[in-house]
Amino acid sequence: MTTYGFVGLGVMGRPMVRNLLRAGHDVIVHNRSPEPARTLAAEGARTADDPREVAAGATHTALCVADPDAVRAVALDSDGLLAGAPAGGVIVDHSTIDPETTRVLAETASARDVAWVDAPVSGGEQGAIDGTLTMMAGGDPAAVTAVRPMLEVNGATVRHVGPVGTGQTVKAANQLLVGGTLALVAEAVLLLEAAGAEVTPALEALAGGLAGSAVLDAKGARMHAREFAPGARVDLHRKDLGIALEIAREHTRPVPLTGLVAQLFDAAAARGHGGDDHAGVLRALEALGPPGGTDAEPQASAAPTSNASRNRPTAT
């Protein structure tokens, strides 16, 4: 039985650890706030006082935390992972951070004979619960192979996408696509509501055609119901879109639509919705509409003139 370590027991980390336990692995865990670790201890995990202790007791260790600062602290502090990781071990970062920070951390780990694999995940909380996440793994091929059994417990799709840092680049592309689709689904929902369509069957019709997507399936009905209890939060998606824009600038690639979507997420956060599920980007678009939302009376002067009306002969 392999012993795995896991640091960061939030929305994604907790179910990932549960899946490792169900698969029969010995798992050592740590979280900044102790309650999630205590809960998992009751389910069979072992707990550690700090990340150093986690890494020292495990063959390979994973972490899943909120941002680059948190990853650096977990890895580099005096009681961090690299202070305890055994030579020849692998640290897997499931967090979503920027590629440059990842490469610096990998170099620091390599100097201690520890491999670093960036394997951010996509699929949300339900994907973590079901063990059906997608994982984009960047790193040395031998290191990815060493931790593949751990990754495949939680990932239905695990792909090695290149050297260290490329996992984060692929995740940035993923968030670019998800954020853009969220904004378009929000626009569609608001349009359907404003036009008086039966929104639920309309969304079902859209889902059955070329417009269908996992984002539409997961978020369309929630947007219509204004149910924004967080899974992935607006603030986290803002951070991810910022990473995508940084990568684009580094490589001189124009991404104008992503820039616009990032501004919509900024606007949602500015209106106090940063802690909402990222489907809450709808709030920013809703605020751009007429006062009173969908109940407002349309202004006659705003009605478009169709080409057919312009070209129709006038009665004489």
C-alpha positions in Angstrom: 0.0 0.0 0.0 1.4 3.4 -1.1 1.3 6.3 1.4 0.3 9.6 -0.2 0.3 13.0 1.4 -2.3 15.7 0.8 -2.2 19.4 1.9 -5.2 21.7 1.3 -8.6 20.2 2.2 -11.0 22.6 0.7 -13.9 22.1 -1.8 -11.7 20.0 -4.1 -9.1 18.5 -1.7 -11.5 16.8 0.7 -13.3 14.6 -1.9 -10.0 13.9 -3.6 -8.6 12.5 -0.3 -11.8 10.5 0.2 -11.3 8.9 -3.1 -7.7 7.9 -2.3 -8.9 6.4 1.0 -11.7 4.4 -0.8 -9.1 3.1 -3.2 -7.2 1.6 -0.2 -4.3 4.1 0.1 -2.8 5.3 3.3 -3.2 9.1 3.3 -1.6 11.7 5.5 -3.3 15.1 5.5 -2.9 18.6 6.7 -5.0 21.8 6.4 -4.4 25.3 7.7 -7.7 25.1 9.6 -7.9 21.8 11.5 -11.6 20.8 11.2 -11.4 19.3 7.7 -8.4 17.2 8.7 -10.3 16.0 11.8 -13.2 15.0 9.6 -11.0 13.0 7.3 -9.2 11.4 10.3 -12.6 10.0 11.3 -12.8 8.4 7.8 -9.3 6.8 8.0 -6.8 9.5 7.1 -3.8 10.2 9.3 -3.2 13.8 10.2 0.0 15.9 10.5 0.8 19.1 12.2 2.4 20.8 9.2 3.2 20.2 5.5 6.8 19.1 6.4 5.4 16.2 8.4 3.1 15.2 5.6 5.8 15.0 3.1 8.2 13.2 5.4 5.7 10.4 5.9 4.6 10.0 2.3 6.1 8.5 -0.8 4.5 11.3 -2.9 2.5 14.4 -1.8 -0.2 16.5 -3.5 -1.4 20.0 -2.6 -4.4 22.0 -3.7 -4.6 25.5 -2.4 -6.0 28.8 -3.5 -3.2 30.9 -5.1 0.6 31.3 -5.8 1.3 32.8 -2.4 -0.3 29.8 -0.7 1.6 27.3 -2.8 4.9 29.1 -2.1 4.1 29.0 1.7 3.2 25.3 1.7 6.2 24.4 -0.3 9.0 26.7 0.9 8.3 27.6 4.6 10.6 26.1 7.2 7.8 23.7 8.0 6.9 23.3 4.3 6.8 20.3 2.0 10.4 20.7 0.7 11.7 20.6 4.3 10.4 17.1 4.6 10.0 15.5 1.2 12.3 12.5 0.7 14.9 12.4 -2.1 13.3 10.9 -5.2 9.8 11.8 -4.2 7.3 13.8 -6.2 5.2 16.8 -5.2 2.1 17.2 -7.3 0.5 20.7 -7.3 -3.3 20.5 -8.1 -3.6 24.3 -7.5 -4.2 26.7 -10.4 -1.3 29.2 -10.4 1.0 30.8 -13.0 3.6 28.8 -15.0 6.5 31.0 -13.9 5.9 30.4 -10.2 5.6 26.7 -11.0 8.9 26.7 -12.8 10.7 28.4 -10.0 9.3 26.0 -7.5 10.3 23.1 -9.7 13.9 24.3 -9.8 14.0 24.7 -6.0 12.6 21.2 -5.6 15.0 19.7 -8.1 17.9 21.1 -6.1 16.7 18.8 -3.3 16.3 15.8 -5.6 12.5 16.2 -5.5 10.4 16.3 -8.7 7.6 18.8 -9.2 4.5 18.0 -11.3 1.9 20.7 -12.0 -1.4 18.9 -12.4 -4.2 21.5 -12.1 -7.7 20.0 -12.4 -11.0 20.8 -14.1 -14.4 19.4 -13.4 -15.5 21.2 -10.3 -16.6 19.9 -6.9 -18.8 17.2 -8.4 -16.0 16.0 -10.6 -13.8 15.7 -7.5 -16.5 13.8 -5.6 -17.1 11.4 -8.5 -13.4 11.0 -9.3 -13.9 12.2 -12.8 -11.7 15.2 -13.0 -9.6 16.2 -15.9 -5.9 16.6 -15.0 -3.3 18.4 -17.2 0.1 17.3 -16.0 3.3 19.1 -16.7 6.7 17.7 -15.6 9.4 15.2 -16.3 7.8 12.1 -17.9 9.2 9.7 -15.3 7.8 11.9 -12.5 4.4 11.9 -14.1 4.5 8.2 -14.5 5.4 7.7 -10.8 2.4 9.6 -9.6 -0.1 8.5 -12.3 -1.7 5.8 -10.1 -2.5 8.6 -7.6 -3.8 10.9 -10.3 -6.0 8.3 -11.9 -7.9 7.7 -8.7 -9.4 11.2 -9.1 -8.9 11.9 -12.8 -11.0 10.2 -15.5 -8.8 12.1 -18.0 -5.1 12.4 -17.1 -2.8 13.8 -19.8 0.9 14.6 -19.8 1.0 17.9 -21.7 4.7 18.8 -21.6 7.4 20.0 -19.2 6.9 21.7 -15.9 4.6 24.7 -16.2 2.6 23.5 -19.2 0.0 22.0 -17.0 -0.8 25.5 -15.7 -0.8 26.8 -19.3 -3.4 24.3 -20.3 -5.4 25.1 -17.2 -5.3 28.8 -18.2 -6.7 27.8 -21.6 -9.4 25.8 -19.9 -10.4 28.7 -17.8 -10.4 31.0 -20.8 -12.9 28.7 -22.5 -15.0 28.2 -19.4 -15.1 31.9 -18.5 -16.1 32.8 -22.0 -18.8 30.2 -22.2 -20.2 31.2 -18.8 -20.6 34.8 -20.0 -22.4 33.6 -23.2 -24.7 31.3 -21.2 -25.5 34.2 -18.9 -26.3 36.4 -22.0 -28.5 33.7 -23.4 -30.4 33.3 -20.1 -31.0 37.0 -19.7 -32.1 37.2 -23.4 -34.6 34.4 -22.9 -36.0 35.9 -19.7 -36.3 39.4 -21.3 -38.1 38.0 -24.4 -40.6 36.0 -22.3 -39.5 32.5 -23.4 -40.1 29.5 -21.2 -36.5 29.4 -20.0 -36.3 25.8 -18.7 -37.4 24.1 -21.9 -35.5 26.6 -23.9 -32.3 25.7 -22.2 -33.1 22.0 -22.7 -33.5 22.7 -26.4 -30.2 24.6 -26.6 -28.4 21.8 -24.7 -29.6 19.3 -27.4 -28.0 21.1 -30.3 -24.7 22.4 -31.3 -24.9 25.0 -28.5 -24.8 22.3 -25.9 -21.9 22.2 -23.5 -20.9 21.0 -20.0 -21.0 24.6 -18.9 -24.6 25.1 -20.2 -25.6 21.8 -18.5 -24.1 22.7 -15.2 -24.8 26.4 -15.0 -27.7 27.4 -17.2 -30.5 26.4 -14.8 -28.6 27.8 -11.8 -28.3 31.1 -13.6 -32.0 31.3 -14.3 -32.8 30.4 -10.6 -30.1 32.8 -9.4 -28.6 30.0 -7.4 -25.0 31.1 -6.8 -23.8 29.1 -3.8 -20.1 28.7 -4.5 -18.4 25.9 -6.1 -15.7 27.7 -8.1 -16.0 31.3 -7.0 -16.0 34.4 -9.1 -12.8 35.6 -7.4 -10.9 32.4 -8.2 -12.0 32.6 -11.8 -10.9 36.3 -12.0 -7.5 35.1 -10.8 -7.4 32.4 -13.4 -8.3 34.8 -16.2 -5.5 37.1 -15.0 -3.1 34.2 -15.4 -4.4 33.6 -19.0 -3.9 37.2 -19.8 -0.3 37.2 -18.4 0.6 34.1 -20.5 -0.9 35.8 -23.6 1.2 39.0 -23.0 4.3 36.9 -22.4 3.9 35.2 -25.8 2.5 38.3 -27.6 -0.8 36.6 -28.4 -3.9 38.8 -28.7 -6.8 37.4 -26.7 -9.4 40.3 -26.9 -12.4 38.2 -25.9 -10.7 36.9 -22.8 -9.9 40.5 -21.9 -13.6 41.4 -22.1 -14.7 38.4 -20.1 -12.1 39.2 -17.4 -13.7 42.7 -17.2 -17.1 41.1 -16.6 -15.7 39.0 -13.8 -14.1 42.1 -12.4 -17.4 43.9 -12.5 -19.2 41.0 -10.8 -16.6 41.1 -8.0 -16.9 44.9 -7.7 -20.7 44.5 -7.2 -20.0 42.3 -4.2 -20.4 38.9 -5.9 -16.7 37.7 -5.7 -17.7 34.9 -3.3 -20.5 33.7 -5.5 -20.2 30.7 -7.8 -18.6 31.8 -11.1 -22.0 31.5 -12.7 -22.5 34.8 -10.8 -20.9 36.6 -13.7 -24.5 36.9 -14.8 -24.9 39.6 -12.2 -22.5 41.9 -14.0 -24.4 41.4 -17.3 -27.7 41.9 -15.5 -26.5 45.2 -14.2 -25.9 46.4 -17.7 -29.5 46.0 -18.6 -32.5 48.4 -18.0 -33.4 49.5 -14.5 -35.6 46.9 -12.9 -34.1 44.0 -14.8 -36.3 41.8 -17.0 -39.5 43.5 -15.7 -38.6 46.9 -17.1 -40.7 48.2 -20.0 -38.7 48.4 -23.3 -38.1 51.9 -24.7 -39.8 52.4 -28.0 -36.8 54.3 -29.3 -34.6 51.3 -28.6 -36.4 48.9 -30.9 -34.2 48.0 -33.9 -35.4 48.6 -37.4 -35.1 45.5 -39.5 -33.8 45.5 -43.1 -37.2 44.3 -44.2 -38.9 47.3 -42.6 -36.5 49.7 -44.2 -36.9 48.2 -47.7 -40.7 47.9 -47.6 -42.4 50.2 -50.1 -44.4 53.1 -48.6 -48.2 53.2 -49.4 -49.2 56.0 -51.7 
